[in-house]
Structure formats: structure tokens, C-alpha cells
Amino acid sequence: MSEYERSRTMPAQPEHVFDQAANADQLDAWLPDALHVHVQDPPAVTVHEDLSGQDMPALLRAQPDQMRLEWGTREQGSYTGWLQVAGIGSGASEVTVHLSFFDEGHDPGEGAVYDALDGSLRRLEEQVRMRADHTAG
């Protein structure tokens, strides 16, 4: 089993950050570029991976009261992950993303995973900033 985790501080209230992260219509805006989530009958979703061209049945659950998203593959159980938003004071939040690969063949490797996590957190922060600017203006 391989596990990876990254965190990033964002200049917004945790509720605002969670709302952006959990918005099913905007997941593609911050997820890794090669992944696309198609919501079917929540929590059931399908994840399309551009590199392999495969669609994978998955689950995506939002827990607003805990400001947490959880996801994973439905049938094989080879992959799970979560995103947690926490307030850190002064109107800022810390977002942590954690991935677990139970099937080593599904793990793309440390460098690729950390690049994807860092990129996703950066794009989520951009989403949060754009939404905050749009709301303020």
C-alpha cells in the first residue's frame, strides 16, 4: 500500500473553500487534468482517465458538517482518497488531500502523485480566489 498527502494554505474561510471543492459541477476545474468526474446517482460517480481512456466506477461523498470529501473506486477497492478543510484563523484555511493506493499497479508513482496533488491544490486555490473576487465585485 502507498499513501501520499499534501496540504496548502488558502486565504479564504473554510466553508468557502469546502463549497468550491465539493461543487460536483466544478470538480474538473481543480482535479488533475487527466481525470474527469461524471456524477450519476450520488454518491455513485464515474471517473474517466484520459491517459488510459478508461471509465472507472467510483464513489464520492461530501460531508459538509466535517468539511470533508471522500472518494474511492467502487468495485476493485484499489484506491481511496480524502480532502479535509480546516480553519486556521484570520480568514484562512488549510486544505489537506490524502491518497491511498491498495493496488501497487494503480499507483502512478511518488513523483507523479505529488505533482498531481500540488497542481490540484493550486487549481483549487485559484478557483477559491476567482469565486471570492467575483463575489466581492
Buried (B, 14 or more C-beta within 10 A) or exposed (E): EBEBBBEBEBEBBBEBBBBBBBBEEBBBBBBBEEBBBBEEEEBEBBBBEEEEEEEBEBBBBBEEEEBBBBBBBBEEEBBBBBBBBBBEEEEBBBBBBBBBBBEEEEBBEEEEBBEBBEBBBEBBBBBBBEBBEEEEE
